[in-house]
Amino acid sequence: MVRRIDVTGADGARLAAWDFAPEPKTPGPEERPGVLLLHGLMGRASHWAGTARWLAERHRAVALDQRGHGRSEKPPAGPYDREAYVDDAETVLEQLRLGPAVLIGHSMGALTAWQLAARRPDLVRGVVICDMRASALGAASQREWSDWYATWPLPFATLADVRKWFGEDDPWVERPNPARGEFYAEVMAETSDGWRPVFSHDQMLATRATWARDAHWEELAAVRCPALVVRGIDGELGRAEAMEMVRVLPHGEYAEVPDAGHLVHYDAPDGWRAAIEPFLDRVLSRT
């Protein structure tokens, strides 16, 4: 069972959170340690459904549609900077009384997670950082993304076309990846002329501008709780940088998932679970 909860963001933006209820005959959510799941750029809370279901067997698992994404509000004027995303996550933890929680973040969501952990150690007991770099991506990265968005053959006539294009025909795809096609099919909505993304390309570019421009090593070093850095073998986070992130983190650990790219939890869900579950068990069992 999944229950939607509307939460008010730090600046009044309406945010949609999804609470994955425990199975019957188990303790209620208020008796379970909290876990907040934060998706990546262009993602949505539903991308965490597989992870949230097994987490909900023992924990209170909540997945958030972050601003500009999914069912949450998409303010035309923003803001879409780092401060706004971190403020939202902080507000969600407080309003839902989840903290101190473990934050599980993928890509952009991982950056939000470690920035919040650095700012509010009282709200965060552990962090899982999935395939997100701490170094700046550079201005060229923004241009590449803008050019990539221009190649999308919008609108898509069918969801099958979405799956095929992102899984096979996308110029960024080196080899067919059905999981990638499914990932993007979940962020499309049917409109009068076909299927289009539920997010704005301009808002996504504004969102990633901060980490394209800035590095985030100082905030990483300020994370005092246990932190697990996870990368897919073929992901965007290289092994050398991942190991440096582990070194910089005061209580850093490392895991990698074979047969996975950037979308680790989609590409290899079993490997993903095997990589993070022991860490979660250790952190969440502590009083």
Protein Blocks (a to p, Z undefined) as FASTA:
>chain_A
ZZddddddfkopacddddddddehiacfklpccddddddehiafklmmmmmmmmmmmpcc
dddddehiajbccdfklpabfklmmmmmmmmmmmnomaccddddehjlmmmmmmmmmmmm
mlpgbdcdehiafbdebjklmmmmmmmmmmpccddfbfklmmmmmmmmpmklmbdcfklm
mmmmmmcccdfkbccdfbdfklmmmmmmmmmmpccklmmmmpmbdcdddddfklmbdfkl
mmmmmmmpmbbcddddehiafklmlmmmmlmmmmmmmmmmmmmmpZZ
